[in-house]
Amino acid sequence: MKIIETPADWPADEPAALAVQDELRSRVILDEPGPPPGAGLVTGVDVAYDDERDLVAAAAVVLDAATLTVVEEATAVGRVAFPYVPGLLAFRELPTVLAALESLTAEPGLVVCDGYGRAHPRRFGLAAHLGVLTGLPVIGVAKNPFVFRYGELGARRGDFAPLLADHGEEVGRALRTQDGVKPVFVSVGHRTTLDNACAHTLRLAPRYRLPESTRRADQLCRRALAEATAQYPN
């Protein structure tokens, strides 16, 4: 198994990573509608870590957006590329995520990250960063709201409440994907609108709280990590 090494020009510390975020943030495109829900392909990406061995496994799972059947899967295993710093988690995993995406033969279509896009303290989470680097439309669907607040939302599937930053800026939405189940947190990464991101999320979550893209990518990256750690036991 080939281990993806950290690129030589990758930021090595917090000031360098912040500078990269500042530079790339202006390249985020927010005025495109994005692909229509239920059409074409959707690709889920997720990662699993083994910090003891300094490994991260990434998975990319391509789904038919209409049927949610798997079209293609790819994995990559690499070195953890950056220390743990809240707000800079994308720098830990992006080289390996990019390697997984690049090994696909299918066009990814819309990419769905288990993380944040605009719903990030500097408005540049993993979904935005990945979108700028690849040029693909990307959204973030996170399990927790990070640092932002939201109000009451209804108990039915499709109900939502704005995810608010200071001064009332809407950076995402708390979205109920199943009746009576706690919401997920949707934000735009690149080349799509928030309304469209929420519509995609609901289409991808017909039975469970999390989108099928996230569920399948999570399972696959965990299997890839287990195989890698068996091969590199120390």
DRENDRENDO-408614 format. One record per residue (C-alpha): residue number from 1; residue in three letters; y, x, z. Coordinates in steps of 0.5 Angstrom, whole numbers, always signed. Layout:
<kolkol><num>NUM</num><residu>ALA</residu><yy>Y</yy><xx>X</xx><zz>Z</zz></kolkol>
...
This chain:
<kolkol><num>1</num><residu>MET</residu><yy>+0</yy><xx>+0</xx><zz>+0</zz></kolkol>
<kolkol><num>2</num><residu>LYS</residu><yy>+7</yy><xx>+3</xx><zz>-2</zz></kolkol>
<kolkol><num>3</num><residu>ILE</residu><yy>+12</yy><xx>+3</xx><zz>+3</zz></kolkol>
<kolkol><num>4</num><residu>ILE</residu><yy>+19</yy><xx>+1</xx><zz>+1</zz></kolkol>
<kolkol><num>5</num><residu>GLU</residu><yy>+24</yy><xx>+7</xx><zz>+4</zz></kolkol>
<kolkol><num>6</num><residu>THR</residu><yy>+31</yy><xx>+5</xx><zz>+5</zz></kolkol>
<kolkol><num>7</num><residu>PRO</residu><yy>+36</yy><xx>+7</xx><zz>+0</zz></kolkol>
<kolkol><num>8</num><residu>ALA</residu><yy>+39</yy><xx>+14</xx><zz>+0</zz></kolkol>
<kolkol><num>9</num><residu>ASP</residu><yy>+46</yy><xx>+10</xx><zz>+0</zz></kolkol>
<kolkol><num>10</num><residu>TRP</residu><yy>+45</yy><xx>+5</xx><zz>+5</zz></kolkol>
<kolkol><num>11</num><residu>PRO</residu><yy>+49</yy><xx>+4</xx><zz>+11</zz></kolkol>
<kolkol><num>12</num><residu>ALA</residu><yy>+47</yy><xx>+8</xx><zz>+17</zz></kolkol>
<kolkol><num>13</num><residu>ASP</residu><yy>+52</yy><xx>+5</xx><zz>+22</zz></kolkol>
<kolkol><num>14</num><residu>GLU</residu><yy>+56</yy><xx>-1</xx><zz>+24</zz></kolkol>
<kolkol><num>15</num><residu>PRO</residu><yy>+63</yy><xx>+1</xx><zz>+21</zz></kolkol>
<kolkol><num>16</num><residu>ALA</residu><yy>+59</yy><xx>+3</xx><zz>+15</zz></kolkol>
<kolkol><num>17</num><residu>ALA</residu><yy>+56</yy><xx>-4</xx><zz>+14</zz></kolkol>
<kolkol><num>18</num><residu>LEU</residu><yy>+62</yy><xx>-8</xx><zz>+16</zz></kolkol>
<kolkol><num>19</num><residu>ALA</residu><yy>+66</yy><xx>-4</xx><zz>+10</zz></kolkol>
<kolkol><num>20</num><residu>VAL</residu><yy>+60</yy><xx>-6</xx><zz>+6</zz></kolkol>
<kolkol><num>21</num><residu>GLN</residu><yy>+61</yy><xx>-14</xx><zz>+8</zz></kolkol>
<kolkol><num>22</num><residu>ASP</residu><yy>+68</yy><xx>-13</xx><zz>+7</zz></kolkol>
<kolkol><num>23</num><residu>GLU</residu><yy>+68</yy><xx>-11</xx><zz>+0</zz></kolkol>
<kolkol><num>24</num><residu>LEU</residu><yy>+62</yy><xx>-15</xx><zz>-2</zz></kolkol>
<kolkol><num>25</num><residu>ARG</residu><yy>+65</yy><xx>-22</xx><zz>+1</zz></kolkol>
<kolkol><num>26</num><residu>SER</residu><yy>+70</yy><xx>-23</xx><zz>-4</zz></kolkol>
<kolkol><num>27</num><residu>ARG</residu><yy>+65</yy><xx>-23</xx><zz>-10</zz></kolkol>
<kolkol><num>28</num><residu>VAL</residu><yy>+62</yy><xx>-29</xx><zz>-7</zz></kolkol>
<kolkol><num>29</num><residu>ILE</residu><yy>+62</yy><xx>-35</xx><zz>-12</zz></kolkol>
<kolkol><num>30</num><residu>LEU</residu><yy>+63</yy><xx>-42</xx><zz>-9</zz></kolkol>
<kolkol><num>31</num><residu>ASP</residu><yy>+66</yy><xx>-46</xx><zz>-14</zz></kolkol>
<kolkol><num>32</num><residu>GLU</residu><yy>+59</yy><xx>-47</xx><zz>-18</zz></kolkol>
<kolkol><num>33</num><residu>PRO</residu><yy>+55</yy><xx>-53</xx><zz>-17</zz></kolkol>
<kolkol><num>34</num><residu>GLY</residu><yy>+48</yy><xx>-50</xx><zz>-17</zz></kolkol>
<kolkol><num>35</num><residu>PRO</residu><yy>+42</yy><xx>-52</xx><zz>-20</zz></kolkol>
<kolkol><num>36</num><residu>PRO</residu><yy>+40</yy><xx>-60</xx><zz>-19</zz></kolkol>
<kolkol><num>37</num><residu>PRO</residu><yy>+35</yy><xx>-61</xx><zz>-14</zz></kolkol>
<kolkol><num>38</num><residu>GLY</residu><yy>+28</yy><xx>-63</xx><zz>-16</zz></kolkol>
<kolkol><num>39</num><residu>ALA</residu><yy>+29</yy><xx>-59</xx><zz>-23</zz></kolkol>
<kolkol><num>40</num><residu>GLY</residu><yy>+26</yy><xx>-52</xx><zz>-24</zz></kolkol>
<kolkol><num>41</num><residu>LEU</residu><yy>+24</yy><xx>-47</xx><zz>-19</zz></kolkol>
<kolkol><num>42</num><residu>VAL</residu><yy>+26</yy><xx>-45</xx><zz>-12</zz></kolkol>
<kolkol><num>43</num><residu>THR</residu><yy>+24</yy><xx>-39</xx><zz>-9</zz></kolkol>
<kolkol><num>44</num><residu>GLY</residu><yy>+23</yy><xx>-38</xx><zz>-1</zz></kolkol>
<kolkol><num>45</num><residu>VAL</residu><yy>+24</yy><xx>-31</xx><zz>+2</zz></kolkol>
<kolkol><num>46</num><residu>ASP</residu><yy>+23</yy><xx>-29</xx><zz>+9</zz></kolkol>
<kolkol><num>47</num><residu>VAL</residu><yy>+21</yy><xx>-23</xx><zz>+13</zz></kolkol>
<kolkol><num>48</num><residu>ALA</residu><yy>+17</yy><xx>-21</xx><zz>+19</zz></kolkol>
<kolkol><num>49</num><residu>TYR</residu><yy>+18</yy><xx>-15</xx><zz>+23</zz></kolkol>
<kolkol><num>50</num><residu>ASP</residu><yy>+14</yy><xx>-9</xx><zz>+27</zz></kolkol>
<kolkol><num>51</num><residu>ASP</residu><yy>+19</yy><xx>-5</xx><zz>+30</zz></kolkol>
<kolkol><num>52</num><residu>GLU</residu><yy>+14</yy><xx>-1</xx><zz>+34</zz></kolkol>
<kolkol><num>53</num><residu>ARG</residu><yy>+12</yy><xx>+2</xx><zz>+27</zz></kolkol>
<kolkol><num>54</num><residu>ASP</residu><yy>+19</yy><xx>+1</xx><zz>+24</zz></kolkol>
<kolkol><num>55</num><residu>LEU</residu><yy>+16</yy><xx>-4</xx><zz>+19</zz></kolkol>
<kolkol><num>56</num><residu>VAL</residu><yy>+19</yy><xx>-10</xx><zz>+16</zz></kolkol>
<kolkol><num>57</num><residu>ALA</residu><yy>+15</yy><xx>-15</xx><zz>+11</zz></kolkol>
<kolkol><num>58</num><residu>ALA</residu><yy>+18</yy><xx>-19</xx><zz>+6</zz></kolkol>
<kolkol><num>59</num><residu>ALA</residu><yy>+15</yy><xx>-25</xx><zz>+2</zz></kolkol>
<kolkol><num>60</num><residu>ALA</residu><yy>+18</yy><xx>-29</xx><zz>-4</zz></kolkol>
<kolkol><num>61</num><residu>VAL</residu><yy>+14</yy><xx>-35</xx><zz>-6</zz></kolkol>
<kolkol><num>62</num><residu>VAL</residu><yy>+16</yy><xx>-39</xx><zz>-12</zz></kolkol>
<kolkol><num>63</num><residu>LEU</residu><yy>+15</yy><xx>-47</xx><zz>-12</zz></kolkol>
<kolkol><num>64</num><residu>ASP</residu><yy>+16</yy><xx>-52</xx><zz>-17</zz></kolkol>
<kolkol><num>65</num><residu>ALA</residu><yy>+22</yy><xx>-56</xx><zz>-15</zz></kolkol>
<kolkol><num>66</num><residu>ALA</residu><yy>+19</yy><xx>-62</xx><zz>-17</zz></kolkol>
<kolkol><num>67</num><residu>THR</residu><yy>+12</yy><xx>-62</xx><zz>-14</zz></kolkol>
<kolkol><num>68</num><residu>LEU</residu><yy>+13</yy><xx>-56</xx><zz>-9</zz></kolkol>
<kolkol><num>69</num><residu>THR</residu><yy>+7</yy><xx>-53</xx><zz>-12</zz></kolkol>
<kolkol><num>70</num><residu>VAL</residu><yy>+6</yy><xx>-45</xx><zz>-11</zz></kolkol>
<kolkol><num>71</num><residu>VAL</residu><yy>+8</yy><xx>-42</xx><zz>-18</zz></kolkol>
<kolkol><num>72</num><residu>GLU</residu><yy>+8</yy><xx>-35</xx><zz>-16</zz></kolkol>
<kolkol><num>73</num><residu>GLU</residu><yy>+8</yy><xx>-30</xx><zz>-9</zz></kolkol>
<kolkol><num>74</num><residu>ALA</residu><yy>+10</yy><xx>-23</xx><zz>-8</zz></kolkol>
<kolkol><num>75</num><residu>THR</residu><yy>+11</yy><xx>-19</xx><zz>-2</zz></kolkol>
<kolkol><num>76</num><residu>ALA</residu><yy>+13</yy><xx>-12</xx><zz>+0</zz></kolkol>
<kolkol><num>77</num><residu>VAL</residu><yy>+13</yy><xx>-8</xx><zz>+6</zz></kolkol>
<kolkol><num>78</num><residu>GLY</residu><yy>+19</yy><xx>-3</xx><zz>+8</zz></kolkol>
<kolkol><num>79</num><residu>ARG</residu><yy>+22</yy><xx>+1</xx><zz>+13</zz></kolkol>
<kolkol><num>80</num><residu>VAL</residu><yy>+27</yy><xx>-3</xx><zz>+18</zz></kolkol>
<kolkol><num>81</num><residu>ALA</residu><yy>+33</yy><xx>-1</xx><zz>+14</zz></kolkol>
<kolkol><num>82</num><residu>PHE</residu><yy>+38</yy><xx>-1</xx><zz>+20</zz></kolkol>
<kolkol><num>83</num><residu>PRO</residu><yy>+39</yy><xx>-2</xx><zz>+27</zz></kolkol>
<kolkol><num>84</num><residu>TYR</residu><yy>+39</yy><xx>-9</xx><zz>+31</zz></kolkol>
<kolkol><num>85</num><residu>VAL</residu><yy>+46</yy><xx>-11</xx><zz>+31</zz></kolkol>
<kolkol><num>86</num><residu>PRO</residu><yy>+48</yy><xx>-19</xx><zz>+31</zz></kolkol>
<kolkol><num>87</num><residu>GLY</residu><yy>+52</yy><xx>-21</xx><zz>+25</zz></kolkol>
<kolkol><num>88</num><residu>LEU</residu><yy>+49</yy><xx>-15</xx><zz>+21</zz></kolkol>
<kolkol><num>89</num><residu>LEU</residu><yy>+41</yy><xx>-17</xx><zz>+21</zz></kolkol>
<kolkol><num>90</num><residu>ALA</residu><yy>+41</yy><xx>-17</xx><zz>+13</zz></kolkol>
<kolkol><num>91</num><residu>PHE</residu><yy>+42</yy><xx>-10</xx><zz>+13</zz></kolkol>
<kolkol><num>92</num><residu>ARG</residu><yy>+35</yy><xx>-9</xx><zz>+16</zz></kolkol>
<kolkol><num>93</num><residu>GLU</residu><yy>+31</yy><xx>-13</xx><zz>+11</zz></kolkol>
<kolkol><num>94</num><residu>LEU</residu><yy>+35</yy><xx>-13</xx><zz>+4</zz></kolkol>
<kolkol><num>95</num><residu>PRO</residu><yy>+32</yy><xx>-7</xx><zz>+1</zz></kolkol>
<kolkol><num>96</num><residu>THR</residu><yy>+25</yy><xx>-10</xx><zz>+2</zz></kolkol>
<kolkol><num>97</num><residu>VAL</residu><yy>+27</yy><xx>-17</xx><zz>+0</zz></kolkol>
<kolkol><num>98</num><residu>LEU</residu><yy>+30</yy><xx>-14</xx><zz>-6</zz></kolkol>
<kolkol><num>99</num><residu>ALA</residu><yy>+23</yy><xx>-11</xx><zz>-8</zz></kolkol>
<kolkol><num>100</num><residu>ALA</residu><yy>+19</yy><xx>-17</xx><zz>-7</zz></kolkol>
<kolkol><num>101</num><residu>LEU</residu><yy>+24</yy><xx>-21</xx><zz>-11</zz></kolkol>
<kolkol><num>102</num><residu>GLU</residu><yy>+24</yy><xx>-16</xx><zz>-16</zz></kolkol>
<kolkol><num>103</num><residu>SER</residu><yy>+16</yy><xx>-16</xx><zz>-17</zz></kolkol>
<kolkol><num>104</num><residu>LEU</residu><yy>+16</yy><xx>-23</xx><zz>-19</zz></kolkol>
<kolkol><num>105</num><residu>THR</residu><yy>+15</yy><xx>-25</xx><zz>-26</zz></kolkol>
<kolkol><num>106</num><residu>ALA</residu><yy>+18</yy><xx>-32</xx><zz>-26</zz></kolkol>
<kolkol><num>107</num><residu>GLU</residu><yy>+25</yy><xx>-33</xx><zz>-25</zz></kolkol>
<kolkol><num>108</num><residu>PRO</residu><yy>+27</yy><xx>-35</xx><zz>-18</zz></kolkol>
<kolkol><num>109</num><residu>GLY</residu><yy>+31</yy><xx>-40</xx><zz>-19</zz></kolkol>
<kolkol><num>110</num><residu>LEU</residu><yy>+35</yy><xx>-42</xx><zz>-13</zz></kolkol>
<kolkol><num>111</num><residu>VAL</residu><yy>+33</yy><xx>-38</xx><zz>-7</zz></kolkol>
<kolkol><num>112</num><residu>VAL</residu><yy>+33</yy><xx>-41</xx><zz>+0</zz></kolkol>
<kolkol><num>113</num><residu>CYS</residu><yy>+33</yy><xx>-36</xx><zz>+6</zz></kolkol>
<kolkol><num>114</num><residu>ASP</residu><yy>+31</yy><xx>-37</xx><zz>+13</zz></kolkol>
<kolkol><num>115</num><residu>GLY</residu><yy>+38</yy><xx>-35</xx><zz>+15</zz></kolkol>
<kolkol><num>116</num><residu>TYR</residu><yy>+46</yy><xx>-36</xx><zz>+14</zz></kolkol>
<kolkol><num>117</num><residu>GLY</residu><yy>+51</yy><xx>-36</xx><zz>+8</zz></kolkol>
<kolkol><num>118</num><residu>ARG</residu><yy>+58</yy><xx>-38</xx><zz>+10</zz></kolkol>
<kolkol><num>119</num><residu>ALA</residu><yy>+55</yy><xx>-40</xx><zz>+17</zz></kolkol>
<kolkol><num>120</num><residu>HIS</residu><yy>+57</yy><xx>-33</xx><zz>+19</zz></kolkol>
<kolkol><num>121</num><residu>PRO</residu><yy>+62</yy><xx>-30</xx><zz>+24</zz></kolkol>
<kolkol><num>122</num><residu>ARG</residu><yy>+65</yy><xx>-26</xx><zz>+17</zz></kolkol>
<kolkol><num>123</num><residu>ARG</residu><yy>+63</yy><xx>-31</xx><zz>+13</zz></kolkol>
<kolkol><num>124</num><residu>PHE</residu><yy>+58</yy><xx>-26</xx><zz>+9</zz></kolkol>
<kolkol><num>125</num><residu>GLY</residu><yy>+51</yy><xx>-27</xx><zz>+12</zz></kolkol>
<kolkol><num>126</num><residu>LEU</residu><yy>+44</yy><xx>-26</xx><zz>+9</zz></kolkol>
<kolkol><num>127</num><residu>ALA</residu><yy>+44</yy><xx>-31</xx><zz>+4</zz></kolkol>
<kolkol><num>128</num><residu>ALA</residu><yy>+51</yy><xx>-29</xx><zz>+1</zz></kolkol>
<kolkol><num>129</num><residu>HIS</residu><yy>+49</yy><xx>-22</xx><zz>+1</zz></kolkol>
<kolkol><num>130</num><residu>LEU</residu><yy>+43</yy><xx>-23</xx><zz>-3</zz></kolkol>
<kolkol><num>131</num><residu>GLY</residu><yy>+47</yy><xx>-28</xx><zz>-8</zz></kolkol>
<kolkol><num>132</num><residu>VAL</residu><yy>+52</yy><xx>-22</xx><zz>-9</zz></kolkol>
<kolkol><num>133</num><residu>LEU</residu><yy>+47</yy><xx>-17</xx><zz>-10</zz></kolkol>
<kolkol><num>134</num><residu>THR</residu><yy>+42</yy><xx>-21</xx><zz>-15</zz></kolkol>
<kolkol><num>135</num><residu>GLY</residu><yy>+47</yy><xx>-26</xx><zz>-18</zz></kolkol>
<kolkol><num>136</num><residu>LEU</residu><yy>+42</yy><xx>-32</xx><zz>-16</zz></kolkol>
<kolkol><num>137</num><residu>PRO</residu><yy>+44</yy><xx>-38</xx><zz>-13</zz></kolkol>
<kolkol><num>138</num><residu>VAL</residu><yy>+42</yy><xx>-38</xx><zz>-6</zz></kolkol>
<kolkol><num>139</num><residu>ILE</residu><yy>+43</yy><xx>-42</xx><zz>+0</zz></kolkol>
<kolkol><num>140</num><residu>GLY</residu><yy>+41</yy><xx>-41</xx><zz>+8</zz></kolkol>
<kolkol><num>141</num><residu>VAL</residu><yy>+37</yy><xx>-46</xx><zz>+12</zz></kolkol>
<kolkol><num>142</num><residu>ALA</residu><yy>+37</yy><xx>-43</xx><zz>+19</zz></kolkol>
<kolkol><num>143</num><residu>LYS</residu><yy>+33</yy><xx>-45</xx><zz>+25</zz></kolkol>
<kolkol><num>144</num><residu>ASN</residu><yy>+39</yy><xx>-44</xx><zz>+30</zz></kolkol>
<kolkol><num>145</num><residu>PRO</residu><yy>+47</yy><xx>-45</xx><zz>+29</zz></kolkol>
<kolkol><num>146</num><residu>PHE</residu><yy>+48</yy><xx>-38</xx><zz>+31</zz></kolkol>
<kolkol><num>147</num><residu>VAL</residu><yy>+56</yy><xx>-38</xx><zz>+34</zz></kolkol>
<kolkol><num>148</num><residu>PHE</residu><yy>+58</yy><xx>-45</xx><zz>+31</zz></kolkol>
<kolkol><num>149</num><residu>ARG</residu><yy>+59</yy><xx>-52</xx><zz>+34</zz></kolkol>
<kolkol><num>150</num><residu>TYR</residu><yy>+57</yy><xx>-58</xx><zz>+31</zz></kolkol>
<kolkol><num>151</num><residu>GLY</residu><yy>+58</yy><xx>-66</xx><zz>+34</zz></kolkol>
<kolkol><num>152</num><residu>GLU</residu><yy>+53</yy><xx>-71</xx><zz>+35</zz></kolkol>
<kolkol><num>153</num><residu>LEU</residu><yy>+49</yy><xx>-73</xx><zz>+29</zz></kolkol>
<kolkol><num>154</num><residu>GLY</residu><yy>+44</yy><xx>-79</xx><zz>+27</zz></kolkol>
<kolkol><num>155</num><residu>ALA</residu><yy>+37</yy><xx>-79</xx><zz>+29</zz></kolkol>
<kolkol><num>156</num><residu>ARG</residu><yy>+35</yy><xx>-81</xx><zz>+22</zz></kolkol>
<kolkol><num>157</num><residu>ARG</residu><yy>+33</yy><xx>-76</xx><zz>+16</zz></kolkol>
<kolkol><num>158</num><residu>GLY</residu><yy>+39</yy><xx>-74</xx><zz>+12</zz></kolkol>
<kolkol><num>159</num><residu>ASP</residu><yy>+44</yy><xx>-75</xx><zz>+18</zz></kolkol>
<kolkol><num>160</num><residu>PHE</residu><yy>+48</yy><xx>-69</xx><zz>+19</zz></kolkol>
<kolkol><num>161</num><residu>ALA</residu><yy>+54</yy><xx>-66</xx><zz>+22</zz></kolkol>
<kolkol><num>162</num><residu>PRO</residu><yy>+59</yy><xx>-61</xx><zz>+20</zz></kolkol>
<kolkol><num>163</num><residu>LEU</residu><yy>+58</yy><xx>-54</xx><zz>+23</zz></kolkol>
<kolkol><num>164</num><residu>LEU</residu><yy>+65</yy><xx>-52</xx><zz>+25</zz></kolkol>
<kolkol><num>165</num><residu>ALA</residu><yy>+68</yy><xx>-45</xx><zz>+26</zz></kolkol>
<kolkol><num>166</num><residu>ASP</residu><yy>+75</yy><xx>-44</xx><zz>+29</zz></kolkol>
<kolkol><num>167</num><residu>HIS</residu><yy>+81</yy><xx>-49</xx><zz>+27</zz></kolkol>
<kolkol><num>168</num><residu>GLY</residu><yy>+76</yy><xx>-54</xx><zz>+24</zz></kolkol>
<kolkol><num>169</num><residu>GLU</residu><yy>+73</yy><xx>-50</xx><zz>+18</zz></kolkol>
<kolkol><num>170</num><residu>GLU</residu><yy>+67</yy><xx>-53</xx><zz>+16</zz></kolkol>
<kolkol><num>171</num><residu>VAL</residu><yy>+62</yy><xx>-47</xx><zz>+15</zz></kolkol>
<kolkol><num>172</num><residu>GLY</residu><yy>+55</yy><xx>-51</xx><zz>+14</zz></kolkol>
<kolkol><num>173</num><residu>ARG</residu><yy>+52</yy><xx>-57</xx><zz>+17</zz></kolkol>
<kolkol><num>174</num><residu>ALA</residu><yy>+47</yy><xx>-59</xx><zz>+22</zz></kolkol>
<kolkol><num>175</num><residu>LEU</residu><yy>+42</yy><xx>-63</xx><zz>+18</zz></kolkol>
<kolkol><num>176</num><residu>ARG</residu><yy>+36</yy><xx>-68</xx><zz>+20</zz></kolkol>
<kolkol><num>177</num><residu>THR</residu><yy>+30</yy><xx>-67</xx><zz>+16</zz></kolkol>
<kolkol><num>178</num><residu>GLN</residu><yy>+26</yy><xx>-71</xx><zz>+19</zz></kolkol>
<kolkol><num>179</num><residu>ASP</residu><yy>+27</yy><xx>-77</xx><zz>+24</zz></kolkol>
<kolkol><num>180</num><residu>GLY</residu><yy>+28</yy><xx>-76</xx><zz>+31</zz></kolkol>
<kolkol><num>181</num><residu>VAL</residu><yy>+27</yy><xx>-68</xx><zz>+30</zz></kolkol>
<kolkol><num>182</num><residu>LYS</residu><yy>+32</yy><xx>-63</xx><zz>+31</zz></kolkol>
<kolkol><num>183</num><residu>PRO</residu><yy>+36</yy><xx>-61</xx><zz>+25</zz></kolkol>
<kolkol><num>184</num><residu>VAL</residu><yy>+36</yy><xx>-55</xx><zz>+21</zz></kolkol>
<kolkol><num>185</num><residu>PHE</residu><yy>+43</yy><xx>-51</xx><zz>+19</zz></kolkol>
<kolkol><num>186</num><residu>VAL</residu><yy>+45</yy><xx>-51</xx><zz>+12</zz></kolkol>
<kolkol><num>187</num><residu>SER</residu><yy>+50</yy><xx>-46</xx><zz>+9</zz></kolkol>
<kolkol><num>188</num><residu>VAL</residu><yy>+52</yy><xx>-44</xx><zz>+2</zz></kolkol>
<kolkol><num>189</num><residu>GLY</residu><yy>+50</yy><xx>-37</xx><zz>+0</zz></kolkol>
<kolkol><num>190</num><residu>HIS</residu><yy>+53</yy><xx>-36</xx><zz>-7</zz></kolkol>
<kolkol><num>191</num><residu>ARG</residu><yy>+54</yy><xx>-40</xx><zz>-13</zz></kolkol>
<kolkol><num>192</num><residu>THR</residu><yy>+52</yy><xx>-47</xx><zz>-10</zz></kolkol>
<kolkol><num>193</num><residu>THR</residu><yy>+56</yy><xx>-53</xx><zz>-6</zz></kolkol>
<kolkol><num>194</num><residu>LEU</residu><yy>+54</yy><xx>-55</xx><zz>+1</zz></kolkol>
<kolkol><num>195</num><residu>ASP</residu><yy>+53</yy><xx>-62</xx><zz>-2</zz></kolkol>
<kolkol><num>196</num><residu>ASN</residu><yy>+48</yy><xx>-59</xx><zz>-6</zz></kolkol>
<kolkol><num>197</num><residu>ALA</residu><yy>+45</yy><xx>-54</xx><zz>-1</zz></kolkol>
<kolkol><num>198</num><residu>CYS</residu><yy>+43</yy><xx>-60</xx><zz>+3</zz></kolkol>
<kolkol><num>199</num><residu>ALA</residu><yy>+40</yy><xx>-64</xx><zz>-2</zz></kolkol>
<kolkol><num>200</num><residu>HIS</residu><yy>+36</yy><xx>-58</xx><zz>-4</zz></kolkol>
<kolkol><num>201</num><residu>THR</residu><yy>+34</yy><xx>-58</xx><zz>+3</zz></kolkol>
<kolkol><num>202</num><residu>LEU</residu><yy>+32</yy><xx>-65</xx><zz>+4</zz></kolkol>
<kolkol><num>203</num><residu>ARG</residu><yy>+28</yy><xx>-65</xx><zz>-2</zz></kolkol>
<kolkol><num>204</num><residu>LEU</residu><yy>+24</yy><xx>-58</xx><zz>+0</zz></kolkol>
<kolkol><num>205</num><residu>ALA</residu><yy>+22</yy><xx>-62</xx><zz>+7</zz></kolkol>
<kolkol><num>206</num><residu>PRO</residu><yy>+19</yy><xx>-68</xx><zz>+5</zz></kolkol>
<kolkol><num>207</num><residu>ARG</residu><yy>+14</yy><xx>-68</xx><zz>+11</zz></kolkol>
<kolkol><num>208</num><residu>TYR</residu><yy>+16</yy><xx>-62</xx><zz>+16</zz></kolkol>
<kolkol><num>209</num><residu>ARG</residu><yy>+23</yy><xx>-60</xx><zz>+19</zz></kolkol>
<kolkol><num>210</num><residu>LEU</residu><yy>+23</yy><xx>-53</xx><zz>+16</zz></kolkol>
<kolkol><num>211</num><residu>PRO</residu><yy>+23</yy><xx>-53</xx><zz>+8</zz></kolkol>
<kolkol><num>212</num><residu>GLU</residu><yy>+17</yy><xx>-52</xx><zz>+4</zz></kolkol>
<kolkol><num>213</num><residu>SER</residu><yy>+20</yy><xx>-45</xx><zz>+2</zz></kolkol>
<kolkol><num>214</num><residu>THR</residu><yy>+21</yy><xx>-43</xx><zz>+9</zz></kolkol>
<kolkol><num>215</num><residu>ARG</residu><yy>+14</yy><xx>-45</xx><zz>+11</zz></kolkol>
<kolkol><num>216</num><residu>ARG</residu><yy>+10</yy><xx>-42</xx><zz>+6</zz></kolkol>
<kolkol><num>217</num><residu>ALA</residu><yy>+14</yy><xx>-35</xx><zz>+6</zz></kolkol>
<kolkol><num>218</num><residu>ASP</residu><yy>+14</yy><xx>-34</xx><zz>+13</zz></kolkol>
<kolkol><num>219</num><residu>GLN</residu><yy>+6</yy><xx>-35</xx><zz>+13</zz></kolkol>
<kolkol><num>220</num><residu>LEU</residu><yy>+6</yy><xx>-30</xx><zz>+7</zz></kolkol>
<kolkol><num>221</num><residu>CYS</residu><yy>+10</yy><xx>-25</xx><zz>+10</zz></kolkol>
<kolkol><num>222</num><residu>ARG</residu><yy>+6</yy><xx>-25</xx><zz>+17</zz></kolkol>
<kolkol><num>223</num><residu>ARG</residu><yy>+0</yy><xx>-24</xx><zz>+13</zz></kolkol>
<kolkol><num>224</num><residu>ALA</residu><yy>+3</yy><xx>-18</xx><zz>+9</zz></kolkol>
<kolkol><num>225</num><residu>LEU</residu><yy>+5</yy><xx>-15</xx><zz>+16</zz></kolkol>
<kolkol><num>226</num><residu>ALA</residu><yy>-2</yy><xx>-16</xx><zz>+19</zz></kolkol>
<kolkol><num>227</num><residu>GLU</residu><yy>-5</yy><xx>-12</xx><zz>+13</zz></kolkol>
<kolkol><num>228</num><residu>ALA</residu><yy>+0</yy><xx>-7</xx><zz>+13</zz></kolkol>
<kolkol><num>229</num><residu>THR</residu><yy>+0</yy><xx>-6</xx><zz>+21</zz></kolkol>
<kolkol><num>230</num><residu>ALA</residu><yy>-8</yy><xx>-5</xx><zz>+20</zz></kolkol>
<kolkol><num>231</num><residu>GLN</residu><yy>-7</yy><xx>+0</xx><zz>+15</zz></kolkol>
<kolkol><num>232</num><residu>TYR</residu><yy>-2</yy><xx>+4</xx><zz>+19</zz></kolkol>
<kolkol><num>233</num><residu>PRO</residu><yy>-4</yy><xx>+3</xx><zz>+26</zz></kolkol>
<kolkol><num>234</num><residu>ASN</residu><yy>+0</yy><xx>+8</xx><zz>+29</zz></kolkol>
